[in-house]
Amino acid sequence: MKLSKLVAVLAGLFLIGLGVWAFFDPNSFYLRIAHFPPYNKHFLHDAGSFQIGMGAALLLALRWGDALGVALAGVGIGAAFHAASHWIDRSLGGKSSDPYVLSIFAFVLLAAAHARSRGRA
């Protein structure tokens, strides 16, 4: 395996691992990794979302040679987790429209990535 591919695999798995941890167990992530006051559950959900998206883009790039498709899919995956974080944390503040707008944004990105993977966009 070429060095660049090895780095992409390791970095992708590392980012997804950290992102999943921050997203699904923000308190543990905060106590062990991101111990900077004040604790903000939603911020850690968002940070996890974007790490998952970046890791997914690295791993997708290894299998899919289409740069635009990889970018759409990686950003779409991060956006989907970001939308989920706004649904989960809607009682913590923000605009009431955020979960809906962010869900539509994620759907459009993922739909475009899917269409591109099928050669339709």
C-alpha positions in Angstrom: 0.0 0.0 0.0 1.3 3.4 -0.9 2.1 5.8 1.9 -0.6 8.3 0.9 -3.2 5.6 1.0 -2.0 4.3 4.3 -2.2 7.8 5.8 -5.7 8.2 4.3 -6.9 5.0 5.9 -5.3 5.7 9.3 -6.4 9.3 9.4 -9.9 8.5 8.2 -10.4 5.8 10.8 -8.9 8.1 13.5 -11.2 11.0 12.6 -14.3 8.8 12.4 -13.4 7.2 15.8 -12.9 10.5 17.5 -16.0 11.9 15.8 -18.2 9.0 16.8 -16.9 9.3 20.4 -17.6 13.0 20.5 -21.0 12.6 18.9 -22.3 9.7 20.9 -20.6 10.2 24.3 -19.7 13.9 24.5 -19.3 13.9 28.3 -16.6 11.1 28.1 -14.9 12.8 25.2 -14.9 16.1 27.1 -13.5 14.5 30.3 -10.7 12.6 28.5 -9.8 14.7 25.4 -11.4 18.1 25.2 -11.3 19.3 28.8 -11.6 23.1 28.1 -14.2 25.0 30.0 -17.1 25.3 29.7 -18.6 22.0 28.8 -20.9 22.4 25.8 -22.6 19.2 24.7 -23.9 20.7 21.4 -20.5 22.0 20.5 -19.0 18.5 21.0 -21.9 16.9 18.9 -21.1 19.4 16.1 -17.3 18.8 16.3 -18.0 15.0 16.2 -20.2 15.5 13.1 -17.5 17.3 11.2 -14.8 14.8 12.2 -17.0 12.0 10.9 -17.5 13.8 7.6 -13.8 14.5 7.1 -12.9 10.8 8.0 -15.6 9.6 5.6 -14.3 11.7 2.8 -10.8 10.3 3.3 -12.0 6.7 3.2 -14.4 7.3 0.3 -11.5 8.8 -1.7 -9.8 5.5 -1.5 -12.6 3.7 -3.3 -14.1 6.4 -5.5 -11.9 8.3 -8.0 -14.4 11.2 -8.5 -13.3 14.2 -6.4 -16.6 16.0 -6.6 -18.5 12.9 -5.7 -16.2 12.3 -2.7 -16.6 15.9 -1.6 -20.4 15.8 -1.9 -20.6 12.5 0.0 -18.1 13.5 2.8 -19.7 16.9 3.3 -23.1 15.3 3.1 -22.3 12.7 5.8 -20.9 15.4 8.1 -24.0 17.5 7.3 -26.3 14.6 8.2 -24.7 14.2 11.6 -24.8 17.9 12.1 -28.5 17.9 11.4 -28.9 15.0 13.8 -27.1 17.0 16.5 -29.5 19.8 16.0 -32.5 17.4 16.4 -30.9 15.9 19.5 -30.0 19.2 21.0 -33.0 21.3 20.0 -33.8 21.9 23.6 -30.4 23.5 24.1 -31.1 26.6 22.0 -30.7 27.7 18.4 -33.4 28.5 15.9 -36.4 26.2 15.8 -35.9 25.9 12.0 -32.3 24.7 12.3 -33.0 21.0 12.4 -35.3 21.2 9.3 -32.9 23.5 7.3 -29.9 21.4 8.1 -31.7 18.1 7.3 -32.7 19.5 3.9 -29.1 20.6 3.3 -27.7 17.2 4.2 -30.3 15.5 2.0 -29.5 17.6 -1.0 -25.8 16.9 -0.6 -26.3 13.2 -0.2 -28.8 13.0 -3.1 -26.3 14.8 -5.4 -23.5 12.4 -4.3 -25.8 9.4 -5.0 -26.8 10.8 -8.4 -23.1 11.4 -9.2 -22.3 7.8 -8.2 -24.9 6.6 -10.6 -23.6 8.8 -13.4 -26.7 11.0 -13.4 -25.1 14.2 -12.2 
